[in-house]
Amino acid sequence: MSSFNVTIGQDKNQPFINVYCLDGRYRFWNGKAIGVDLKCIDNPSLLKAAFELKLREGWKPQPKTKGAKEQVLTVMQALEQGAENKAAQGCSARFIKDTRRVITLWRRYEAEHSIRNLSLDELKPAHIRAFLVRPNWSPKTQRTVKSTLGPLLSDFKPGVIERVKLKKPSSSLHKPFDDIKSILDDIANYNGHLHLCCLITYGCLLRPHREIRELRWSDFSDDYRFIHLSGHRNKSGRNRIVPVPAYVKDLLVPGEPGDNIFSGKEKPYNQEYFKTLWSRFKAQSQTLEGGQTLYSFRHSGAIDIFKRTGSLTKLQKAMGHSSINVSMTYLRGLEVAELVEADMPSL
């Protein structure tokens, strides 16, 4: 009797049956080849026993056909398939848009370096590093593009992205305001939307260019005392419930639940909306100092919270940081406490 061996293998956490015989190796994901209606993922041990029984009875797997070599994917095909997979998994529209941009950039990269149709087998960390490290890309941009590229390739070429080490971007905190009321008064006289954005950035510690710009009336509680943001709506990826201070609530003029609080329509203003308003205000302002930005309101709010509560844990919750270590770039200290409206920045 011919010798054989049957084992259970794993591929991307999916079990399969390995059959070694006829001087070859054969993979089976179900029992169709031996007339058994059973998937390996449902009961791998039982399917393994069924193959062993069939082999003892004389069954042999069909020899592999020569010339039927599996076609190797190109990097472009893997990126496009990866983007489709992420869309099917329900990833945010913003992430899907970023994947399309990265795919376009990679296509240009291959053309510029005369490596069109680069296969996954040929892909080396050096290719990815050359793609990411460009004179016109800051270390932060390089890491951002890498974070989008990685998930697209992980299912097809595991580990290749992780082997590319990039320069750590230098961190700079936005200069806080010494007189928060005066600057807010100037902004209120300049533009109401920008004023409300700055108040929410300071008082609720939300990020202006996405979290605040995309706010809908349905994101507020019925009494407008809290803002609820789901994970895909904020940078940390976690659901957030943020108290709304009275000085923010008093300026709200509620509209239809599905409408954006600034545009008054379902669709928010474009991504550059508050950046443009701030640039125009900055150009004519006599009160702004160097290094003060829209994010300075968020940093100023963080300082106010910690001064009054003494709690880094509360600061982490208010800022929506995924790690307390991130909050420590702002301040030092630690204790456990709950965040309530009274802890939010005061005017």
Steps between C-alpha positions, in 0.01 A plus 500: 500500500630847407599720790314820569470763767208731581534815709299812580655824377418867548487780245400846629329333798300273266558122546557267206593135448854414386532165320853376430513211252604417142815701567293813528303722730131576456279753678129455561266757656201262500411137440364536146791300351407195709123541481459642849281805557712667768705818512833490675421815696196326656682192631863459387567191715200314359593591142858387561374162620277471191799556267706241690220245462467566125877468453499165682219386268719578200390850405771724357492874430517605137859576399577865447480607140821642365477844353218602733729724702312754704530850360683739731317823574657832415529765770239710316256206494558438870443867586177514299375172650598622846302820450195298391533280809515803730194654335312171543598494868328835551806722548432873510451699181800710597726194522374364167571838341853485643550152354406622153752782533776258609423269205532794259830602660635145478406477131695821435792368706522183289487704179766747615736218604430277198374211713146467363321176595734437792396165648444431868788252490728777374378760751772589750505739797736714292219562249265616773763719660576666165126557454456659843817702551470801270649851529156663496350266764551574868565210742138536615369470142721197440356326806145594403540349152667193650204450736268489198725282285557242775144364536470465120806275476476313831283216363726446197853575624499482881787671679641698209365834625616440856859459376504858371618734775433871457635806674287601796336839441593773743207584723404862561225616731284790385565809707213554749315828549572721801171692463247255354203735535658784304593283205155337495338843500711604199402182317132552583515842335669351197293186422228313692583156362869535585404625847279197568770268367758655733264481798433129440872436444576665836192398701445146369859430386387363164727532198386779268570382146306176514323429829350848531459578129295180452276544808129441443216598730432130554845473662365701795289357779136611521587767757822602313710429807710230332655424162508134394762399241533145370844346454528563127429870556804577714874447488524256792259256334300467824151618582504830688244681714607859564331745740390831344571806721219755542686768304499270195142383550375861516627567147338195340206559266370145439396388154388174343664193660677389183633845412852621558508766772697743280376445143137439600497218246572129509844551345762689705725772363822387329809390693669838455208702640632583847860504384408773250297700753784482753761610242288802409441590864870459578596733212304788650532422872694728732474266799634163378855402590739280311431128536135550589265295281149359508642211702625749759141512629509125559837524676379793711193300601719206597711719725188647665356154571818375661549814708152462648479121532861388540404181315686365199230235465234767465720681252538182293121452492438862406761498225385165361852360506537127442788483746580687817855532368370736233342717767835510678642698209278780630537454875628268773298341782261211554180411687171326421183710480187550292453790258197723552390836359638687800848380402484651149685829425338812646482853368 
